[in-house]
Amino acid sequence: MAENSSFKREMLATLPSLRAFAVSLTGRHDKADDLVQDTIMKAWAKQDSFEMGTNIKAWLFTILRNEFYSQMRKRGREVQDSEGAFTERLSVHPSQYGAMDLEDFKKALDSLPADQREAIILIGASGFSYEEAAEICDCAIGTMKSRVSRARVRLQELLEISGEADYGPDAVSAQVTTHSHSS
Amino acid sequence: MIQRRGKLLPGQRDEGLGPNTEIGSRLRALYGSVQEEVVPERLLDLLEKLDSAEAAQRMAQRASDQE
């Protein structure tokens, strides 16, 4: 009895962040909430496989992400085609990004490959460690790090943030060698 | 919009995504705008139903065990 109530409580506590991640994946609130709903059902059904006291947030994010990709596969759709607020394709006009606001940022974020976008969101916004994020995305930690790093460099390019002072020499050289935006 | 960027402390891990960086602060702002929304009633209801259905099941189980 007690265990189950606390399972519910822990799920409740994670819902706001889980929804935010779902919105970042689907680009739409209605779809995101459907996805979270499916995730709650799935998680509830397999709660026996969750060990109390371990990281429920990472566990739920993993379920949600798997659910998202499996639904996309079933519909035969590419993640990059997912509907919603983040679908607008950017052509690069660097001068527009002098004054960076959130709308520009959203567009820039949307122009990233899906794996890089989710990586930088998990690390930079959801608050996961590289290790946790790698587990959620079922990839190696090194892969996660490189996705985040490429995403960051790309965002810097798109948003014309000067990397020199703040991000160190690696980011700057990567910036120089990164190919310009195509497609 | 320009924010003062935080300086890294020795040993602090920051790959340019800290809360005071250009990218980190905007990632958090976007994400936070959703995170701070009220969770829709239907999701809360669902959790509530799952939990009470399970509690009822356990009660029934216990009752039949005692018979």
gemmi code that builds the backbone of each chain (N, CA, C; Angstrom):
import gemmi

chains = {
    "A": [
        ("MET", (0.835, -1.197, 0.000), (0.000, 0.000, 0.000), (0.873, 1.252, 0.000)),
        ("ALA", (1.759, 1.291, 0.971), (2.619, 2.468, 1.074), (3.496, 2.621, -0.169)),
        ("GLU", (4.028, 1.482, -0.655), (4.940, 1.570, -1.808), (4.239, 2.205, -3.001)),
        ("ASN", (2.982, 1.793, -3.201), (2.306, 2.256, -4.395), (1.944, 3.725, -4.340)),
        ("SER", (1.555, 4.166, -3.178), (1.273, 5.583, -3.056), (2.528, 6.407, -3.307)),
        ("SER", (3.640, 5.910, -2.845), (4.851, 6.690, -3.060), (5.306, 6.612, -4.511)),
        ("PHE", (4.979, 5.522, -5.167), (5.253, 5.437, -6.612), (4.458, 6.521, -7.341)),
        ("LYS", (3.204, 6.631, -6.953), (2.351, 7.663, -7.549), (2.927, 9.056, -7.263)),
        ("ARG", (3.312, 9.247, -6.005), (3.854, 10.547, -5.623), (5.099, 10.911, -6.438)),
        ("GLU", (5.949, 9.923, -6.603), (7.175, 10.188, -7.365), (6.878, 10.481, -8.824)),
        ("MET", (5.884, 9.791, -9.347), (5.493, 10.074, -10.728), (4.931, 11.484, -10.841)),
        ("LEU", (4.105, 11.839, -9.895), (3.525, 13.187, -9.886), (4.612, 14.265, -9.909)),
        ("ALA", (5.620, 14.036, -9.097), (6.696, 15.023, -8.977), (7.483, 15.168, -10.276)),
        ("THR", (7.483, 14.113, -11.070), (8.269, 14.126, -12.303), (7.474, 14.643, -13.500)),
        ("LEU", (6.141, 14.672, -13.375), (5.296, 15.023, -14.528), (5.639, 16.366, -15.206)),
        ("PRO", (5.864, 17.434, -14.459), (6.144, 18.700, -15.144), (7.364, 18.621, -16.070)),
        ("SER", (8.416, 18.005, -15.589), (9.617, 17.900, -16.405), (9.417, 16.916, -17.561)),
        ("LEU", (8.683, 15.852, -17.274), (8.385, 14.849, -18.302), (7.574, 15.480, -19.439)),
        ("ARG", (6.623, 16.324, -19.067), (5.818, 17.024, -20.087), (6.693, 17.946, -20.924)),
        ("ALA", (7.589, 18.647, -20.266), (8.457, 19.571, -20.998), (9.310, 18.808, -22.006)),
        ("PHE", (9.802, 17.667, -21.597), (10.592, 16.843, -22.515), (9.705, 16.349, -23.667)),
        ("ALA", (8.486, 15.948, -23.340), (7.557, 15.468, -24.365), (7.247, 16.575, -25.382)),
        ("VAL", (7.080, 17.797, -24.902), (6.833, 18.909, -25.821), (8.049, 19.133, -26.716)),
        ("SER", (9.222, 18.982, -26.136), (10.426, 19.187, -26.942), (10.561, 18.107, -28.018)),
        ("LEU", (10.038, 16.927, -27.756), (10.093, 15.854, -28.753), (9.026, 16.025, -29.821)),
        ("THR", (7.802, 16.317, -29.399), (6.682, 16.333, -30.342), (6.453, 17.717, -30.936)),
        ("GLY", (6.868, 18.745, -30.233), (6.642, 20.101, -30.712), (5.228, 20.592, -30.492)),
        ("ARG", (4.388, 19.744, -29.917), (2.999, 20.160, -29.701), (2.489, 19.705, -28.352)),
        ("HIS", (1.729, 20.575, -27.719), (1.231, 20.253, -26.391), (0.249, 19.093, -26.382)),
        ("ASP", (-0.679, 19.070, -27.362), (-1.690, 17.999, -27.331), (-1.026, 16.636, -27.528)),
        ("LYS", (-0.100, 16.583, -28.490), (0.603, 15.315, -28.714), (1.490, 14.956, -27.532)),
        ("ALA", (2.067, 15.971, -26.947), (2.933, 15.733, -25.794), (2.129, 15.130, -24.645)),
        ("ASP", (0.950, 15.652, -24.421), (0.142, 15.124, -23.317), (-0.353, 13.707, -23.604)),
        ("ASP", (-0.651, 13.419, -24.882), (-0.986, 12.036, -25.236), (0.187, 11.119, -24.935)),
        ("LEU", (1.364, 11.601, -25.283), (2.579, 10.813, -25.066), (2.829, 10.590, -23.569)),
        ("VAL", (2.614, 11.632, -22.785), (2.800, 11.496, -21.341), (1.764, 10.519, -20.778)),
        ("GLN", (0.545, 10.607, -21.298), (-0.507, 9.685, -20.851), (-0.111, 8.231, -21.130)),
        ("ASP", (0.348, 7.967, -22.355), (0.805, 6.613, -22.697), (1.959, 6.186, -21.790)),
        ("THR", (2.807, 7.140, -21.486), (3.967, 6.846, -20.632), (3.536, 6.473, -19.214)),
        ("ILE", (2.548, 7.191, -18.701), (2.037, 6.879, -17.358), (1.482, 5.458, -17.322)),
        ("MET", (0.700, 5.106, -18.353), (0.124, 3.755, -18.426), (1.229, 2.698, -18.460)),
        ("LYS", (2.192, 2.911, -19.373), (3.303, 1.968, -19.505), (4.065, 1.824, -18.192)),
        ("ALA", (4.387, 2.961, -17.608), (5.193, 2.956, -16.387), (4.436, 2.259, -15.264)),
        ("TRP", (3.145, 2.519, -15.208), (2.351, 1.908, -14.152), (2.341, 0.392, -14.312)),
        ("ALA", (2.187, -0.044, -15.571), (2.118, -1.483, -15.842), (3.431, -2.189, -15.494)),
        ("LYS", (4.535, -1.461, -15.638), (5.816, -2.126, -15.384), (6.510, -1.588, -14.141)),
        ("GLN", (5.709, -1.108, -13.204), (6.329, -0.513, -12.012), (7.115, -1.528, -11.189)),
        ("ASP", (6.799, -2.807, -11.367), (7.567, -3.819, -10.652), (9.029, -3.821, -11.077)),
        ("SER", (9.274, -3.390, -12.301), (10.654, -3.383, -12.785), (11.419, -2.143, -12.313)),
        ("PHE", (10.706, -1.264, -11.626), (11.391, -0.086, -11.099), (11.780, -0.307, -9.644)),
        ("GLU", (13.025, -0.028, -9.334), (13.470, -0.168, -7.953), (13.327, 1.158, -7.230)),
        ("MET", (12.478, 1.148, -6.211), (12.297, 2.353, -5.408), (13.640, 2.864, -4.908)),
        ("GLY", (13.788, 4.163, -4.906), (15.041, 4.731, -4.425), (16.036, 4.963, -5.550)),
        ("THR", (15.810, 4.323, -6.699), (16.667, 4.652, -7.838), (16.017, 5.800, -8.608)),
        ("ASN", (16.641, 6.163, -9.691), (16.270, 7.393, -10.383), (14.984, 7.245, -11.198)),
        ("ILE", (13.870, 7.625, -10.598), (12.593, 7.445, -11.302), (12.474, 8.399, -12.476)),
        ("LYS", (13.096, 9.542, -12.353), (13.009, 10.518, -13.438), (13.641, 9.957, -14.718)),
        ("ALA", (14.852, 9.426, -14.579), (15.530, 8.853, -15.742), (14.743, 7.665, -16.294)),
        ("TRP", (14.176, 6.894, -15.381), (13.384, 5.724, -15.788), (12.169, 6.159, -16.620)),
        ("LEU", (11.462, 7.163, -16.151), (10.282, 7.649, -16.864), (10.645, 8.304, -18.203)),
        ("PHE", (11.737, 9.045, -18.210), (12.177, 9.668, -19.467), (12.509, 8.597, -20.506)),
        ("THR", (13.117, 7.503, -20.027), (13.459, 6.414, -20.940), (12.203, 5.810, -21.542)),
        ("ILE", (11.208, 5.570, -20.701), (9.957, 4.992, -21.187), (9.291, 5.933, -22.198)),
        ("LEU", (9.254, 7.214, -21.852), (8.613, 8.186, -22.730), (9.323, 8.266, -24.088)),
        ("ARG", (10.636, 8.307, -24.016), (11.394, 8.411, -25.262), (11.207, 7.169, -26.133)),
        ("ASN", (11.261, 5.985, -25.524), (11.042, 4.753, -26.282), (9.651, 4.734, -26.904)),
        ("GLU", (8.678, 5.166, -26.130), (7.305, 5.217, -26.602), (7.194, 6.158, -27.810)),
        ("PHE", (7.813, 7.307, -27.690), (7.779, 8.280, -28.778), (8.349, 7.686, -30.068)),
        ("TYR", (9.529, 7.101, -29.968), (10.158, 6.572, -31.174), (9.420, 5.367, -31.725)),
        ("SER", (8.835, 4.568, -30.841), (8.127, 3.413, -31.372), (6.824, 3.851, -32.052)),
        ("GLN", (6.184, 4.880, -31.532), (4.991, 5.405, -32.209), (5.348, 6.019, -33.564)),
        ("MET", (6.480, 6.715, -33.594), (6.908, 7.309, -34.866), (7.183, 6.222, -35.907)),
        ("ARG", (7.834, 5.168, -35.437), (8.141, 4.070, -36.360), (6.872, 3.440, -36.897)),
        ("LYS", (5.922, 3.219, -35.981), (4.663, 2.602, -36.411), (3.960, 3.450, -37.462)),
        ("ARG", (4.091, 4.745, -37.326), (3.435, 5.622, -38.298), (4.290, 5.820, -39.541)),
        ("GLY", (5.457, 5.196, -39.521), (6.340, 5.307, -40.675), (6.823, 6.710, -40.912)),
        ("ARG", (7.030, 7.424, -39.840), (7.433, 8.813, -40.015), (8.812, 9.063, -39.460)),
        ("GLU", (9.464, 9.984, -40.096), (10.759, 10.414, -39.603), (10.554, 11.402, -38.472)),
        ("VAL", (11.453, 11.307, -37.506), (11.352, 12.230, -36.382), (11.464, 13.675, -36.860)),
        ("GLN", (12.308, 13.876, -37.856), (12.498, 15.242, -38.344), (11.213, 15.819, -38.944)),
        ("ASP", (10.285, 14.932, -39.311), (9.033, 15.413, -39.889), (7.975, 15.671, -38.832)),
        ("SER", (8.321, 15.474, -37.584), (7.301, 15.598, -36.557), (6.674, 16.985, -36.643)),
        ("GLU", (5.385, 17.008, -36.456), (4.650, 18.260, -36.609), (5.006, 19.233, -35.513)),
        ("GLY", (4.514, 20.439, -35.688), (4.532, 21.312, -34.535), (5.406, 22.529, -34.643)),
        ("ALA", (5.593, 23.089, -33.489), (6.195, 24.406, -33.397), (7.638, 24.433, -33.871)),
        ("PHE", (8.262, 23.287, -33.891), (9.696, 23.307, -34.169), (10.031, 22.854, -35.578)),
        ("THR", (9.032, 22.820, -36.465), (9.294, 22.222, -37.767), (9.825, 23.195, -38.796)),
        ("GLU", (9.672, 24.461, -38.557), (10.063, 25.410, -39.572), (11.558, 25.303, -39.878)),
        ("ARG", (11.833, 25.124, -41.134), (13.227, 25.015, -41.555), (13.886, 26.381, -41.600)),
        ("LEU", (15.101, 26.386, -41.151), (15.836, 27.642, -41.147), (16.772, 27.713, -42.338)),
        ("SER", (16.768, 28.821, -42.983), (17.913, 29.070, -43.837), (18.745, 30.097, -43.082)),
        ("VAL", (20.027, 29.964, -43.213), (20.863, 30.748, -42.312), (21.079, 32.172, -42.818)),
        ("HIS", (20.601, 33.092, -42.067), (20.886, 34.512, -42.314), (21.448, 35.071, -41.026)),
        ("PRO", (22.735, 34.908, -40.873), (23.362, 35.207, -39.574), (23.001, 36.575, -39.017)),
        ("SER", (22.814, 37.541, -39.915), (22.575, 38.889, -39.401), (21.287, 38.964, -38.574)),
        ("GLN", (20.359, 38.060, -38.831), (19.108, 38.096, -38.076), (19.285, 37.739, -36.608)),
        ("TYR", (20.419, 37.122, -36.327), (20.551, 36.577, -34.979), (21.402, 37.427, -34.066)),
        ("GLY", (21.622, 38.651, -34.482), (22.379, 39.528, -33.617), (21.701, 39.678, -32.273)),
        ("ALA", (20.445, 40.047, -32.306), (19.691, 40.130, -31.060), (18.931, 38.827, -30.904)),
        ("MET", (19.477, 37.975, -30.071), (18.898, 36.647, -29.963), (17.733, 36.653, -28.980)),
        ("ASP", (16.615, 36.223, -29.425), (15.520, 36.062, -28.468), (15.076, 34.602, -28.492)),
        ("LEU", (14.123, 34.283, -27.692), (13.720, 32.892, -27.546), (13.135, 32.302, -28.820)),
        ("GLU", (12.466, 33.162, -29.578), (11.869, 32.658, -30.822), (12.965, 32.209, -31.789)),
        ("ASP", (13.986, 33.025, -31.894), (15.126, 32.643, -32.727), (15.776, 31.379, -32.181)),
        ("PHE", (15.874, 31.345, -30.900), (16.524, 30.197, -30.276), (15.747, 28.913, -30.561)),
        ("LYS", (14.443, 29.008, -30.452), (13.575, 27.860, -30.720), (13.773, 27.353, -32.143)),
        ("LYS", (13.844, 28.291, -33.061), (14.058, 27.902, -34.464), (15.413, 27.232, -34.640)),
        ("ALA", (16.403, 27.795, -34.002), (17.746, 27.232, -34.111), (17.770, 25.812, -33.536)),
        ("LEU", (17.122, 25.679, -32.414), (17.050, 24.374, -31.761), (16.350, 23.370, -32.674)),
        ("ASP", (15.317, 23.845, -33.328), (14.541, 22.978, -34.198), (15.318, 22.541, -35.425)),
        ("SER", (16.308, 23.318, -35.797), (17.065, 22.973, -36.995), (18.137, 21.923, -36.718)),
        ("LEU", (18.334, 21.600, -35.455), (19.322, 20.565, -35.128), (18.786, 19.186, -35.491)),
        ("PRO", (19.693, 18.256, -35.807), (19.268, 16.863, -35.940), (18.616, 16.406, -34.630)),
        ("ALA", (17.619, 15.527, -34.733), (16.839, 15.130, -33.554), (17.704, 14.586, -32.419)),
        ("ASP", (18.723, 13.796, -32.783), (19.539, 13.205, -31.704), (20.339, 14.268, -30.952)),
        ("GLN", (20.765, 15.291, -31.683), (21.512, 16.367, -31.012), (20.585, 17.244, -30.184)),
        ("ARG", (19.388, 17.464, -30.712), (18.444, 18.311, -29.988), (18.054, 17.674, -28.654)),
        ("GLU", (17.717, 16.399, -28.714), (17.314, 15.779, -27.452), (18.494, 15.708, -26.478)),
        ("ALA", (19.693, 15.538, -27.021), (20.873, 15.466, -26.158), (21.088, 16.780, -25.410)),
        ("ILE", (21.018, 17.881, -26.126), (21.303, 19.160, -25.486), (20.170, 19.551, -24.527)),
        ("ILE", (18.973, 19.088, -24.807), (17.845, 19.365, -23.901), (17.975, 18.552, -22.616)),
        ("LEU", (18.320, 17.280, -22.760), (18.452, 16.434, -21.569), (19.559, 16.949, -20.641)),
        ("ILE", (20.663, 17.381, -21.245), (21.787, 17.865, -20.439), (21.583, 19.306, -19.977)),
        ("GLY", (21.152, 20.159, -20.898), (21.112, 21.584, -20.605), (19.831, 22.072, -19.949)),
        ("ALA", (18.758, 21.260, -20.037), (17.496, 21.730, -19.462), (16.864, 20.745, -18.483)),
        ("SER", (16.884, 19.456, -18.809), (16.254, 18.482, -17.908), (17.109, 18.225, -16.678)),
        ("GLY", (18.391, 18.542, -16.791), (19.260, 18.408, -15.633), (19.869, 17.028, -15.432)),
        ("PHE", (19.961, 16.246, -16.493), (20.580, 14.931, -16.359), (22.091, 15.018, -16.537)),
        ("SER", (22.774, 14.047, -15.941), (24.208, 13.916, -16.175), (24.395, 13.245, -17.533)),
        ("TYR", (25.623, 13.304, -18.048), (25.894, 12.629, -19.321), (25.587, 11.139, -19.223)),
        ("GLU", (25.912, 10.597, -18.079), (25.698, 9.166, -17.883), (24.204, 8.823, -17.955)),
        ("GLU", (23.402, 9.600, -17.244), (21.956, 9.364, -17.263), (21.374, 9.580, -18.657)),
        ("ALA", (21.798, 10.655, -19.301), (21.276, 10.968, -20.633), (21.647, 9.867, -21.627)),
        ("ALA", (22.859, 9.343, -21.490), (23.292, 8.265, -22.377), (22.423, 7.030, -22.165)),
        ("GLU", (22.077, 6.792, -20.917), (21.227, 5.644, -20.613), (19.823, 5.836, -21.200)),
        ("ILE", (19.297, 7.034, -21.028), (17.964, 7.339, -21.555), (17.925, 7.149, -23.073)),
        ("CYS", (18.975, 7.592, -23.736), (19.009, 7.511, -25.201), (19.656, 6.228, -25.702)),
        ("ASP", (20.010, 5.360, -24.797), (20.603, 4.084, -25.147), (21.823, 4.248, -26.063)),
        ("CYS", (22.735, 5.101, -25.633), (23.965, 5.275, -26.408), (25.147, 5.371, -25.431)),
        ("ALA", (26.345, 5.383, -25.976), (27.536, 5.497, -25.131), (27.670, 6.924, -24.597)),
        ("ILE", (28.321, 7.042, -23.457), (28.511, 8.376, -22.872), (29.281, 9.282, -23.842)),
        ("GLY", (30.273, 8.716, -24.488), (31.060, 9.490, -25.454), (30.193, 10.025, -26.591)),
        ("THR", (29.260, 9.195, -27.018), (28.333, 9.610, -28.080), (27.476, 10.768, -27.607)),
        ("MET", (26.998, 10.641, -26.366), (26.171, 11.703, -25.790), (26.960, 13.008, -25.724)),
        ("LYS", (28.189, 12.907, -25.246), (29.016, 14.114, -25.138), (29.226, 14.759, -26.499)),
        ("SER", (29.467, 13.927, -27.494), (29.750, 14.511, -28.802), (28.481, 15.108, -29.420)),
        ("ARG", (27.337, 14.494, -29.158), (26.082, 15.089, -29.644), (25.834, 16.455, -29.017)),
        ("VAL", (26.051, 16.522, -27.719), (25.829, 17.788, -27.012), (26.792, 18.851, -27.526)),
        ("SER", (28.031, 18.428, -27.702), (29.035, 19.376, -28.141), (28.749, 19.885, -29.559)),
        ("ARG", (28.337, 18.979, -30.436), (27.999, 19.409, -31.795), (26.771, 20.324, -31.799)),
        ("ALA", (25.805, 19.965, -30.947), (24.601, 20.790, -30.857), (24.956, 22.202, -30.397)),
        ("ARG", (25.832, 22.260, -29.423), (26.192, 23.551, -28.853), (26.935, 24.424, -29.881)),
        ("VAL", (27.860, 23.782, -30.570), (28.625, 24.508, -31.586), (27.689, 25.033, -32.687)),
        ("ARG", (26.772, 24.171, -33.054), (25.815, 24.526, -34.101), (24.931, 25.701, -33.666)),
        ("LEU", (24.467, 25.643, -32.431), (23.630, 26.735, -31.921), (24.428, 28.029, -31.864)),
        ("GLN", (25.679, 27.905, -31.472), (26.533, 29.095, -31.429), (26.657, 29.710, -32.815)),
        ("GLU", (26.846, 28.844, -33.816), (26.927, 29.320, -35.192), (25.653, 30.022, -35.605)),
        ("LEU", (24.564, 29.338, -35.387), (23.274, 29.862, -35.839), (22.911, 31.155, -35.135)),
        ("LEU", (23.303, 31.246, -33.896), (22.889, 32.392, -33.108), (23.984, 33.432, -33.000)),
        ("GLU", (25.072, 33.139, -33.712), (26.185, 34.084, -33.733), (26.682, 34.477, -32.360)),
        ("ILE", (26.779, 33.499, -31.504), (27.388, 33.766, -30.211), (28.879, 33.609, -30.398)),
        ("SER", (29.624, 34.548, -29.930), (31.058, 34.367, -30.079), (31.527, 33.370, -29.039)),
        ("GLY", (32.171, 32.326, -29.520), (32.548, 31.250, -28.620), (33.835, 31.522, -27.873)),
        ("GLU", (34.661, 32.421, -28.400), (36.027, 32.557, -27.909), (36.121, 32.695, -26.394)),
        ("ALA", (35.414, 33.668, -25.880), (35.607, 34.008, -24.478), (35.015, 32.971, -23.539)),
        ("ASP", (33.923, 32.372, -23.951), (33.157, 31.611, -22.983), (33.267, 30.104, -23.118)),
        ("TYR", (33.618, 29.654, -24.284), (33.505, 28.224, -24.487), (34.821, 27.521, -24.735)),
        ("GLY", (35.897, 28.302, -24.772), (37.190, 27.653, -24.874), (37.577, 27.322, -26.302)),
        ("PRO", (38.837, 26.970, -26.483), (39.404, 26.776, -27.812), (38.773, 25.615, -28.586)),
        ("ASP", (38.335, 24.577, -27.902), (37.754, 23.435, -28.611), (36.539, 23.845, -29.420)),
        ("ALA", (35.671, 24.582, -28.756), (34.443, 24.997, -29.399), (34.744, 25.884, -30.596)),
        ("VAL", (35.752, 26.733, -30.437), (36.074, 27.660, -31.511), (36.597, 26.920, -32.726)),
        ("SER", (37.516, 25.974, -32.514), (38.053, 25.268, -33.664), (36.991, 24.384, -34.303)),
        ("ALA", (36.124, 23.824, -33.466), (35.045, 23.001, -34.006), (34.126, 23.864, -34.866)),
        ("GLN", (33.934, 25.086, -34.380), (33.071, 26.013, -35.088), (33.622, 26.303, -36.486)),
        ("VAL", (34.940, 26.455, -36.540), (35.575, 26.771, -37.818), (35.471, 25.602, -38.780)),
        ("THR", (35.595, 24.386, -38.247), (35.635, 23.232, -39.141), (34.261, 22.656, -39.451)),
        ("THR", (33.250, 23.090, -38.693), (31.915, 22.559, -38.953), (31.404, 23.049, -40.301)),
        ("HIS", (30.801, 22.160, -41.035), (30.296, 22.561, -42.345), (29.121, 23.498, -42.209)),
        ("SER", (28.996, 24.327, -43.204), (27.885, 25.267, -43.146), (26.582, 24.534, -43.403)),
        ("HIS", (25.535, 25.189, -43.040), (24.206, 24.596, -43.069), (23.819, 24.222, -44.492)),
        ("SER", (23.409, 23.001, -44.676), (22.848, 22.632, -45.971), (21.467, 22.050, -45.736)),
        ("SER", (20.698, 22.061, -46.729), (19.299, 21.627, -46.733), (18.407, 22.538, -45.952)),
    ],
    "B": [
        ("MET", (18.355, 41.444, -22.918), (18.427, 39.987, -22.923), (19.821, 39.478, -22.587)),
        ("ILE", (20.803, 40.313, -22.814), (22.163, 39.827, -22.585), (22.387, 39.618, -21.088)),
        ("GLN", (22.847, 38.435, -20.786), (23.088, 38.139, -19.382), (24.581, 38.063, -19.108)),
        ("ARG", (24.903, 38.376, -17.934), (26.266, 38.211, -17.480), (26.563, 36.713, -17.423)),
        ("ARG", (27.645, 36.313, -18.040), (27.947, 34.881, -18.027), (28.732, 34.504, -16.785)),
        ("GLY", (28.362, 33.379, -16.228), (29.059, 32.939, -15.025), (30.460, 32.470, -15.330)),
        ("LYS", (31.346, 32.785, -14.458), (32.713, 32.268, -14.613), (32.781, 30.892, -13.962)),
        ("LEU", (33.534, 30.024, -14.587), (33.635, 28.678, -14.051), (34.548, 28.632, -12.838)),
        ("LEU", (34.102, 27.929, -11.860), (34.969, 27.668, -10.715), (35.923, 26.540, -11.100)),
        ("PRO", (37.060, 26.466, -10.431), (37.988, 25.374, -10.748), (37.300, 24.021, -10.548)),
        ("GLY", (37.445, 23.166, -11.510), (36.897, 21.823, -11.371), (35.426, 21.717, -11.696)),
        ("GLN", (34.770, 22.834, -11.888), (33.344, 22.794, -12.195), (33.151, 22.317, -13.630)),
        ("ARG", (32.233, 21.392, -13.805), (31.988, 20.911, -15.160), (30.973, 21.805, -15.833)),
        ("ASP", (31.370, 22.388, -16.902), (30.433, 23.213, -17.636), (30.870, 23.204, -19.078)),
        ("GLU", (30.022, 22.670, -19.917), (30.386, 22.597, -21.320), (29.701, 23.715, -22.081)),
        ("GLY", (29.533, 24.827, -21.416), (28.886, 25.938, -22.079), (27.376, 25.896, -21.969)),
        ("LEU", (26.862, 25.096, -21.061), (25.419, 24.964, -20.918), (24.918, 25.353, -19.539)),
        ("GLY", (25.746, 26.002, -18.761), (25.329, 26.416, -17.426), (24.194, 27.419, -17.500)),
        ("PRO", (23.518, 27.644, -16.366), (22.347, 28.529, -16.350), (22.674, 29.966, -16.742)),
        ("ASN", (23.935, 30.354, -16.689), (24.275, 31.729, -17.034), (24.872, 31.878, -18.426)),
        ("THR", (24.885, 30.798, -19.175), (25.413, 30.900, -20.533), (24.284, 31.275, -21.495)),
        ("GLU", (24.672, 31.795, -22.649), (23.678, 32.190, -23.661), (22.753, 31.029, -24.013)),
        ("ILE", (23.352, 29.879, -24.251), (22.554, 28.731, -24.674), (21.842, 28.089, -23.488)),
        ("GLY", (22.588, 27.895, -22.414), (22.008, 27.247, -21.238), (20.812, 28.001, -20.684)),
        ("SER", (20.914, 29.313, -20.630), (19.814, 30.085, -20.050), (18.571, 30.010, -20.934)),
        ("ARG", (18.775, 29.967, -22.243), (17.621, 29.897, -23.134), (17.015, 28.505, -23.185)),
        ("LEU", (17.849, 27.502, -23.099), (17.316, 26.138, -23.008), (16.415, 26.022, -21.788)),
        ("ARG", (16.904, 26.546, -20.676), (16.130, 26.462, -19.435), (14.855, 27.293, -19.503)),
        ("ALA", (14.946, 28.427, -20.190), (13.767, 29.289, -20.299), (12.657, 28.604, -21.105)),
        ("LEU", (13.047, 27.997, -22.227), (12.072, 27.299, -23.059), (11.455, 26.121, -22.309)),
        ("TYR", (12.330, 25.325, -21.772), (11.911, 24.120, -21.063), (11.074, 24.495, -19.840)),
        ("GLY", (11.563, 25.506, -19.139), (10.883, 25.949, -17.923), (9.490, 26.488, -18.192)),
        ("SER", (9.312, 27.091, -19.374), (7.994, 27.654, -19.677), (6.941, 26.550, -19.748)),
        ("VAL", (7.344, 25.368, -20.201), (6.403, 24.236, -20.217), (6.314, 23.604, -18.820)),
        ("GLN", (7.474, 23.496, -18.215), (7.539, 22.822, -16.921), (6.705, 23.532, -15.841)),
        ("GLU", (6.583, 24.838, -16.004), (5.844, 25.597, -14.999), (4.339, 25.618, -15.251)),
        ("GLU", (3.920, 25.068, -16.357), (2.480, 25.004, -16.620), (1.811, 24.055, -15.626)),
        ("VAL", (0.533, 24.295, -15.426), (-0.229, 23.385, -14.588), (-0.391, 22.069, -15.338)),
        ("VAL", (-0.115, 20.971, -14.669), (-0.258, 19.665, -15.307), (-1.747, 19.425, -15.598)),
        ("PRO", (-2.072, 19.039, -16.844), (-3.478, 18.859, -17.222), (-4.203, 17.866, -16.310)),
        ("GLU", (-5.452, 18.187, -16.062), (-6.289, 17.403, -15.166), (-6.347, 15.931, -15.582)),
        ("ARG", (-6.406, 15.691, -16.887), (-6.586, 14.307, -17.339), (-5.406, 13.422, -16.947)),
        ("LEU", (-4.219, 14.020, -16.886), (-3.060, 13.229, -16.494), (-3.084, 12.925, -14.995)),
        ("LEU", (-3.489, 13.918, -14.227), (-3.605, 13.707, -12.779), (-4.695, 12.693, -12.469)),
        ("ASP", (-5.824, 12.813, -13.180), (-6.936, 11.872, -12.999), (-6.499, 10.441, -13.288)),
        ("LEU", (-5.753, 10.317, -14.380), (-5.295, 8.985, -14.778), (-4.461, 8.341, -13.668)),
        ("LEU", (-3.527, 9.091, -13.141), (-2.684, 8.571, -12.059), (-3.531, 8.183, -10.853)),
        ("GLU", (-4.489, 9.057, -10.557), (-5.372, 8.823, -9.421), (-6.164, 7.530, -9.608)),
        ("LYS", (-6.684, 7.345, -10.817), (-7.478, 6.149, -11.114), (-6.633, 4.888, -11.042)),
        ("LEU", (-5.462, 4.956, -11.613), (-4.576, 3.790, -11.582), (-4.271, 3.416, -10.129)),
        ("ASP", (-4.014, 4.423, -9.349), (-3.641, 4.180, -7.960), (-4.804, 3.614, -7.161)),
        ("SER", (-6.009, 4.182, -7.356), (-7.126, 3.696, -6.545), (-7.604, 2.332, -7.035)),
        ("ALA", (-7.497, 2.077, -8.358), (-7.853, 0.756, -8.873), (-6.962, -0.301, -8.234)),
        ("GLU", (-5.706, 0.058, -8.108), (-4.771, -0.904, -7.541), (-5.026, -1.111, -6.050)),
        ("ALA", (-5.341, -0.014, -5.377), (-5.649, -0.118, -3.949), (-6.875, -0.999, -3.727)),
        ("ALA", (-7.895, -0.829, -4.581), (-9.117, -1.620, -4.465), (-8.824, -3.101, -4.688)),
        ("GLN", (-7.964, -3.331, -5.661), (-7.582, -4.708, -5.979), (-6.881, -5.360, -4.784)),
        ("ARG", (-6.016, -4.601, -4.168), (-5.292, -5.137, -3.008), (-6.236, -5.437, -1.856)),
        ("MET", (-7.199, -4.537, -1.665), (-8.184, -4.745, -0.601), (-8.961, -6.040, -0.853)),
        ("ALA", (-9.402, -6.218, -2.093), (-10.168, -7.409, -2.465), (-9.321, -8.657, -2.257)),
        ("GLN", (-8.066, -8.534, -2.656), (-7.131, -9.646, -2.498), (-7.001, -10.032, -1.027)),
        ("ARG", (-6.835, -9.001, -0.211), (-6.650, -9.238, 1.212), (-7.898, -9.883, 1.817)),
        ("ALA", (-9.060, -9.375, 1.390), (-10.322, -9.907, 1.905), (-10.465, -11.386, 1.555)),
        ("SER", (-10.109, -11.722, 0.308), (-10.261, -13.116, -0.096), (-9.204, -13.992, 0.570)),
        ("ASP", (-8.058, -13.410, 0.873), (-7.031, -14.160, 1.597), (-7.491, -14.545, 2.991)),
        ("GLN", (-8.303, -13.664, 3.560), (-8.718, -13.900, 4.938), (-9.850, -14.904, 5.057)),
        ("GLU", (-10.473, -15.156, 3.912), (-11.597, -16.093, 3.979), (-11.136, -17.540, 4.154)),
    ],
}
model = gemmi.Model(1)
for chain_id, residues in chains.items():
    chain = gemmi.Chain(chain_id)
    for i, (resn, *xyz) in enumerate(residues, 1):
        res = gemmi.Residue()
        res.name, res.seqid = resn, gemmi.SeqId(i, " ")
        for name, pos in zip(("N", "CA", "C"), xyz):
            atom = gemmi.Atom()
            atom.name, atom.element = name, gemmi.Element(name[0])
            atom.pos, atom.b_iso = gemmi.Position(*pos), 0.0
            res.add_atom(atom)
        chain.add_residue(res)
    model.add_chain(chain)
structure = gemmi.Structure()
structure.add_model(model)
structure.setup_entities()
